[in-house]
Amino acid sequence: MFKEKCYLFLMLLNVALLAGGQSRRFGSDKALALFRGKPLIEYISEKFVREGFNVSVISKDVTKYLNVLSGSVEHVEDIYEQQCPLAGIITALRHFRSPVFVISTDAPAVPAGAVKAVLSALEGYDAAVPDAFGKIHPLIAAYSPSCLDVLMKQFETGNFRLRDALSSLNTRYLDDSFFCGLGFDSSMFSNINRREDMEILNNTVSGR
């Protein structure tokens, strides 16, 4: 644990907020839907900026969110036309050139403390991915530049499945006990797919 804390102290705290989804089930761009009085993407990005993270938004259209994000949040355009999480992670790694925590814009309940813990768990691995509370969460996970070549090669074959990429990497899976030991529970992995999810999380997210 001490070694992981030292690793975290030495590394940059990078967060890539993926905003490339099509929000089909939600019915509109959920990144712009109001969450606790703010656009969802603004709420999430501000939380990490306050905690000292370097935050970048990865999107197909970098102009979409200019009016709702602070000047400290960088806008990065996806390098691929294909719209998928794998493309967003590749773009994030090429942008930061250092370890990065990747999170989708539909996950406002992820605490900054959990992000720091996952980043610290990345040492010696290509990826640190929660496999907790009955589900794998590759879009609430940390990735190292060491996995970039593998991800790009898979993308170029036309296989855009992120789960397949993880099986080709030296991936550390973080289980329930990892998060429970830090005081977090399954609620941190709650995400917003439909409007009713937004209403529920509006009343339950602690903002830690």
SEDRENDO-402252 format. One record per residue (C-alpha): residue in one letter; z, y, x. Coordinates in steps of 0.05 Angstrom, whole numbers, padded with zeros to 5 digits, always signed. Layout:
// residues N
AZYX/...
***
This chain:
// residues 208
M+00000+00000+00000/F+00017+00048+00057/K-00051+00034+00089/E-00087+00049+00024/K-00049+00114+00016/C-00070+00135+00086/Y-00142+00117+00070/L-00138+00161+00007/F-00108+00218+00046/L-00166+00217+00096/M-00223+00210+00046/L-00254+00261+00000/L-00237+00257-00073/N-00306+00255-00104/V-00320+00245-00178/A-00390+00235-00207/L-00393+00247-00282/L-00452+00209-00311/A-00484+00248-00368/G-00549+00210-00375/G-00534+00170-00438/Q-00574+00178-00502/S-00514+00176-00549/R-00552+00137-00602/R-00491+00111-00638/F-00458+00179-00636/G-00517+00214-00667/S-00520+00273-00619/D-00504+00289-00547/K-00431+00269-00546/A-00421+00304-00479/L-00426+00369-00518/A-00384+00347-00577/L-00317+00382-00582/F-00257+00345-00555/R-00191+00382-00560/G-00227+00447-00570/K-00276+00439-00512/P-00342+00402-00501/L-00324+00332-00478/I-00359+00341-00411/E-00320+00405-00398/Y-00254+00372-00416/I-00264+00314-00368/S-00292+00355-00310/E-00237+00407-00315/K-00184+00352-00312/F-00209+00328-00245/V-00223+00397-00217/R-00150+00415-00230/E-00128+00354-00190/G-00170+00375-00129/F-00230+00330-00139/N-00301+00348-00119/V-00337+00340-00186/S-00412+00334-00197/V-00448+00320-00262/I-00507+00272-00256/S-00559+00284-00310/K-00633+00281-00325/D-00632+00354-00346/V-00587+00395-00302/T-00594+00456-00347/K-00563+00424-00409/Y-00491+00436-00389/L-00495+00500-00348/N-00461+00541-00402/V-00401+00494-00411/L-00383+00476-00340/S-00346+00518-00289/G-00379+00543-00226/S-00339+00493-00185/V-00376+00434-00217/E-00443+00418-00184/H-00503+00396-00225/V-00545+00340-00195/E-00610+00315-00224/D-00622+00240-00228/I-00671+00219-00174/Y-00704+00167-00219/E-00740+00174-00286/Q-00709+00108-00310/Q-00648+00124-00353/C-00593+00076-00335/P-00524+00075-00302/L-00552+00043-00239/A-00597+00103-00228/G-00538+00150-00238/I-00495+00114-00187/I-00551+00114-00135/T-00560+00188-00146/A-00485+00200-00139/L-00481+00161-00074/R-00541+00196-00044/H-00511+00263-00065/F-00441+00254-00038/R-00456+00208+00022/S-00384+00186+00018/P-00341+00144-00030/V-00345+00167-00101/F-00311+00150-00166/V-00362+00143-00222/I-00343+00156-00294/S-00384+00163-00357/T-00375+00223-00402/D-00348+00181-00459/A-00282+00163-00423/P-00234+00222-00430/A-00171+00180-00425/V-00177+00161-00352/P-00119+00194-00314/A-00130+00228-00247/G-00076+00184-00217/A-00114+00121-00235/V-00177+00149-00204/K-00140+00162-00138/A-00113+00091-00140/V-00181+00060-00150/L-00211+00102-00094/S-00155+00080-00048/A-00169+00007-00067/L-00241+00015-00044/E-00223+00011+00030/G-00261-00047+00062/Y-00304-00060+00000/D-00370-00037-00028/A-00341-00026-00097/A-00274-00025-00131/V-00282-00042-00205/P-00230-00052-00259/D-00233-00121-00291/A-00174-00107-00335/F-00150-00116-00406/G-00207-00163-00423/K-00266-00124-00397/I-00303-00103-00334/H-00310-00028-00327/P-00366-00012-00277/L-00371+00059-00303/I-00298+00073-00289/A-00302+00050-00217/A-00309+00071-00144/Y-00369+00058-00100/S-00379+00064-00025/P-00443+00087+00011/S-00444+00017+00041/C-00472-00010-00025/L-00529+00040-00030/D-00583-00003+00002/V-00567-00062-00043/L-00568-00019-00105/M-00634+00014-00087/K-00667-00052-00071/Q-00646-00082-00137/F-00669-00020-00174/E-00737-00024-00141/T-00746-00096-00167/G-00741-00069-00238/N-00673-00101-00250/F-00628-00046-00276/R-00568-00089-00294/L-00506-00061-00260/R-00468-00127-00268/D-00522-00162-00227/A-00514-00110-00172/L-00439-00121-00170/S-00448-00195-00158/S-00489-00178-00096/L-00437-00131-00068/N-00370-00141-00035/T-00334-00120-00098/R-00259-00115-00107/Y-00239-00127-00179/L-00175-00094-00202/D-00136-00132-00255/D-00085-00113-00309/S-00027-00117-00260/F-00059-00066-00214/F-00058-00013-00269/C+00006-00034-00303/G+00041-00030-00236/L+00020+00043-00233/G+00045+00057-00303/F-00022+00056-00338/D-00043+00012-00397/S-00106-00007-00433/S-00112+00060-00469/M-00140+00092-00405/F-00204+00052-00415/S-00216+00077-00486/N-00284+00107-00494/I-00324+00145-00547/N-00383+00110-00578/R-00379+00136-00649/R-00351+00199-00682/E-00291+00161-00708/D-00273+00143-00635/M-00273+00218-00620/E-00224+00231-00677/I-00177+00175-00654/L-00176+00196-00581/N-00167+00269-00599/N-00098+00250-00625/T-00078+00199-00572/V-00103+00221-00503/S-00046+00247-00461/G-00089+00283-00410/R-00050+00255-00350/
***
